[in-house]
Every structure is written in structure tokens, then in C-alpha cells.
Amino acid sequence: MAKLEKELWNDFDGLLERIENEIINGSSTASLEDSSDFVDGEARCSVRVFERYSAMGSNRVSMNVTLFQCGNGPVRISAITSGGSQAMVFKVNTFGEKAFLDCLQKILDQGTGRGEK
């Protein structure tokens, strides 16, 4: 399992759309498995679950991406990958999980708006 957490000063909808499009278009095996969106007052939360084939591990890996924003505050992002191991007892060969997370990191590094934490 690999995890990435960031705070960005971006447009929530634009960032979410860019993440969806670039992950799906960035790999011929990537897919958006499911999504969920919540709004409560000024708070917003969007969850996306992506999956793709990992040639390094000869298996599929998933990535859960959550965006949260309250009012005009920063967009908080949490992304967690899993499923990249072939072992039955101990987790080995997690290269596919890290590589999937690296794709999201590259997306976030492009035009991150006013700044990040």
C-alpha cells in the first residue's frame, strides 16, 4: 500500500476533472471503477476509485482518491493504492502500487494553483 496526502489551492471541480481524465487517458488499462460525491453546507467531498493493470506485478492495482474542501479553503487530497502484491502471507512487489500513485503525483505537480502544503 502506498499513500499520498496534499493540500492544494486549486479549483475543486477543475482538479477533479483533470485527475479523472488524466488517469483514465494515461493508461490503456486504467478505468474509473466507481465514484461518490457529497455536499454538506460549504463542505464538499468526492471519492474516486481507479484500477489498472500492473505489468510489473502481473496483477491489477486500485487507487482510491478523495478530495475534500470546506468553503474557499484548500482542497485536501488523500490517495491510497492497494492490490499490487502477489504473496499470500507477506506483502511483496508493491512496485505497481507506487507507480500508480506516481501518476497522480505528476498530475498534481502540473499547475497546482496558488501553492501547496
VOPAGU-2260 file (C-alpha; in pm, 1 decimal, decimal comma):
REM VOPAGU-2260
SITE   aa  ch    i         X         Y         Z
SITE  MET   A    0       0,0       0,0       0,0
SITE  ALA   A    1     119,8     349,3     -84,1
SITE  LYS   A    2     -31,7     678,9      29,1
SITE  LEU   A    3     -16,4    1042,3     -80,2
SITE  GLU   A    4    -170,1    1338,2     103,5
SITE  LYS   A    5    -164,0    1701,1     -13,1
SITE  GLU   A    6    -330,3    2037,0      32,8
SITE  LEU   A    7    -369,7    2242,0    -286,2
SITE  TRP   A    8    -518,3    2581,5    -368,4
SITE  ASN   A    9    -697,4    2468,4    -683,1
SITE  ASP   A   10   -1044,6    2484,1    -827,9
SITE  PHE   A   11   -1214,7    2172,8    -685,7
SITE  ASP   A   12   -1412,2    2081,0    -998,9
SITE  GLY   A   13   -1124,5    2150,6   -1237,7
SITE  LEU   A   14    -882,9    1944,2   -1029,6
SITE  LEU   A   15   -1125,8    1652,5   -1002,7
SITE  GLU   A   16   -1191,3    1656,5   -1377,5
SITE  ARG   A   17    -818,7    1670,7   -1455,2
SITE  ILE   A   18    -744,8    1377,7   -1220,7
SITE  GLU   A   19   -1020,8    1165,2   -1375,8
SITE  ASN   A   20    -925,5    1242,1   -1735,8
SITE  GLU   A   21    -550,0    1209,0   -1699,9
SITE  ILE   A   22    -557,7     884,9   -1502,8
SITE  ILE   A   23    -800,7     720,5   -1743,9
SITE  ASN   A   24    -622,1     853,6   -2052,9
SITE  GLY   A   25    -276,0     787,5   -1906,6
SITE  SER   A   26    -300,6     409,3   -1930,5
SITE  SER   A   27    -479,1     180,9   -2173,1
SITE  THR   A   28    -580,9     -43,7   -1881,3
SITE  ALA   A   29    -694,7     228,0   -1637,2
SITE  SER   A   30   -1062,7     257,5   -1551,4
SITE  LEU   A   31   -1282,7     453,6   -1313,2
SITE  GLU   A   32   -1448,1     178,3   -1110,3
SITE  ASP   A   33   -1683,9     392,8    -902,6
SITE  SER   A   34   -1737,9     740,0    -763,1
SITE  SER   A   35   -1920,7     918,6    -484,0
SITE  ASP   A   36   -1986,1    1288,2    -414,8
SITE  PHE   A   37   -2116,4    1463,5    -104,2
SITE  VAL   A   38   -2203,5    1823,4     -23,0
SITE  ASP   A   39   -2298,9    1949,1     323,4
SITE  GLY   A   40   -2325,0    2323,9     356,4
SITE  GLU   A   41   -1991,7    2460,9     237,0
SITE  ALA   A   42   -1812,3    2126,1     263,1
SITE  ARG   A   43   -1754,7    1905,3     -42,1
SITE  CYS   A   44   -1613,1    1556,1     -70,4
SITE  SER   A   45   -1551,7    1347,3    -383,6
SITE  VAL   A   46   -1422,6     991,1    -385,2
SITE  ARG   A   47   -1293,1     812,2    -695,0
SITE  VAL   A   48   -1174,3     452,7    -722,2
SITE  PHE   A   49    -948,5     374,6   -1017,5
SITE  GLU   A   50    -799,6      44,5   -1125,6
SITE  ARG   A   51    -532,6     -54,5   -1376,3
SITE  TYR   A   52    -318,1    -348,4   -1475,3
SITE  SER   A   53      36,5    -352,9   -1340,2
SITE  ALA   A   54     276,9    -526,7   -1574,8
SITE  MET   A   55     547,0    -524,6   -1305,0
SITE  GLY   A   56     333,5    -733,8   -1072,7
SITE  SER   A   57     121,7    -908,0   -1336,2
SITE  ASN   A   58    -189,8    -805,6   -1145,8
SITE  ARG   A   59    -438,2    -521,4   -1104,6
SITE  VAL   A   60    -391,4    -235,7    -860,8
SITE  SER   A   61    -650,5       8,5    -733,4
SITE  MET   A   62    -623,1     369,2    -623,3
SITE  ASN   A   63    -875,6     548,7    -407,4
SITE  VAL   A   64    -860,5     929,9    -447,1
SITE  THR   A   65   -1052,4    1153,9    -206,9
SITE  LEU   A   66   -1085,7    1531,1    -246,3
SITE  PHE   A   67   -1227,2    1742,8      37,0
SITE  GLN   A   68   -1286,4    2117,0      57,3
SITE  CYS   A   69   -1460,7    2335,1     312,2
SITE  GLY   A   70   -1576,0    2672,7     179,0
SITE  ASN   A   71   -1297,4    2856,9      -1,2
SITE  GLY   A   72   -1025,4    2666,0     182,7
SITE  PRO   A   73    -764,0    2445,3      23,5
SITE  VAL   A   74    -854,7    2119,5    -149,2
SITE  ARG   A   75    -729,5    1832,9      64,5
SITE  ILE   A   76    -635,7    1519,5    -126,2
SITE  SER   A   77    -580,1    1169,4       4,9
SITE  ALA   A   78    -484,8     886,6    -231,2
SITE  ILE   A   79    -422,1     526,2    -131,0
SITE  THR   A   80    -325,3     238,4    -359,7
SITE  SER   A   81    -357,2    -133,2    -293,0
SITE  GLY   A   82    -364,4    -471,7    -458,9
SITE  GLY   A   83     -14,9    -481,9    -601,7
SITE  SER   A   84     112,6    -785,5    -415,0
SITE  GLN   A   85     124,5   -1148,4    -523,6
SITE  ALA   A   86     227,0   -1305,9    -193,4
SITE  MET   A   87     -14,0   -1494,5      30,5
SITE  VAL   A   88     135,2   -1409,7     370,5
SITE  PHE   A   89     372,1   -1113,3     336,2
SITE  LYS   A   90     328,0    -819,1     104,2
SITE  VAL   A   91     596,3    -820,5    -165,0
SITE  ASN   A   92     635,0    -647,8    -501,2
SITE  THR   A   93     446,3    -325,0    -435,7
SITE  PHE   A   94     607,5    -150,1    -735,4
SITE  GLY   A   95     275,3    -134,3    -920,4
SITE  GLU   A   96     106,5      49,0    -633,1
SITE  LYS   A   97     383,9     307,7    -611,9
SITE  ALA   A   98     387,8     355,0    -990,1
SITE  PHE   A   99       9,7     419,1    -993,2
SITE  LEU   A  100      46,8     675,7    -715,0
SITE  ASP   A  101     333,8     839,3    -905,5
SITE  CYS   A  102      91,1     902,3   -1194,9
SITE  LEU   A  103    -132,6    1102,7    -961,9
SITE  GLN   A  104     168,5    1290,4    -820,3
SITE  LYS   A  105     263,4    1403,1   -1172,9
SITE  ILE   A  106     -92,2    1527,1   -1234,2
SITE  LEU   A  107     -86,8    1724,0    -909,3
SITE  ASP   A  108     254,4    1872,1    -989,2
SITE  GLN   A  109     114,7    2026,5   -1309,8
SITE  GLY   A  110     -42,6    2364,7   -1243,0
SITE  THR   A  111    -108,4    2335,6    -871,8
SITE  GLY   A  112    -258,1    2683,0    -843,8
SITE  ARG   A  113    -163,0    2923,7    -564,7
SITE  GLY   A  114      50,0    2685,0    -364,9
SITE  GLU   A  115      54,2    2363,3    -169,9
SITE  LYS   A  116     139,6    2221,4     167,2
